[in-house]
């Protein structure tokens, strides 16, 4: 059980930066083209957590999917690094498929996160500190 934990942790260390960076660029471009106001800090926090969870899920799912392939081609009595290379080498197709499924799930969840983090009101920068357009900004108003 602890060996699987370390395999998942190592493969997650690969998937998380890929998901976080590529997904982050995707949603940054989406936010620019949609031109809607959204709570960026809330979205980025939720997106980071979601990237981590989907990376862990994809790693664990890929290891479980490729378990039969790994057992068929790995030799029994190998040390940890040899076993890890067998998991990656023999189960590369399953790990890649699980990674792509995880990325698709991340995009779907990210679209939902964009929907729920929309800002209904103006941001504090756009509201001009709550002043009407007729009012002039003076030191007395501040």
Residue pairs with C-beta under 8 A, 6 or more apart in sequence:
3 80
3 83
4 60
4 63
6 80
6 84
7 59
7 63
7 84
7 87
8 56
8 59
8 60
8 63
9 59
10 84
11 59
11 62
11 63
11 88
11 95
12 52
12 55
12 56
12 59
15 54
15 55
15 58
15 59
15 99
15 102
16 51
16 52
16 55
18 99
19 51
19 54
19 55
19 102
19 103
19 106
20 47
20 48
20 51
22 103
23 47
23 51
23 103
23 106
23 107
23 110
24 44
24 47
26 107
26 110
27 43
27 47
27 110
27 114
30 114
31 38
31 40
31 114
34 114
36 118
37 118
37 119
37 122
37 123
37 126
38 114
38 117
38 118
38 119
39 117
39 118
39 119
42 117
43 113
43 114
43 117
46 113
46 117
47 110
47 113
50 106
50 109
50 110
50 113
51 106
54 102
54 103
54 105
54 106
54 109
55 102
57 102
57 105
58 98
58 99
58 101
58 102
58 103
59 95
59 98
61 98
61 101
61 102
62 91
62 94
62 95
62 96
62 97
62 98
62 99
63 87
63 91
63 95
65 91
65 94
65 95
65 97
65 98
66 87
66 90
66 91
66 92
66 93
66 94
66 95
67 91
69 90
69 91
69 93
69 94
70 86
70 87
70 90
70 91
72 90
73 86
73 89
73 90
74 83
74 86
74 87
74 90
75 82
75 86
78 86
88 95
121 127
128 137
129 137
129 142
131 137
131 141
135 141
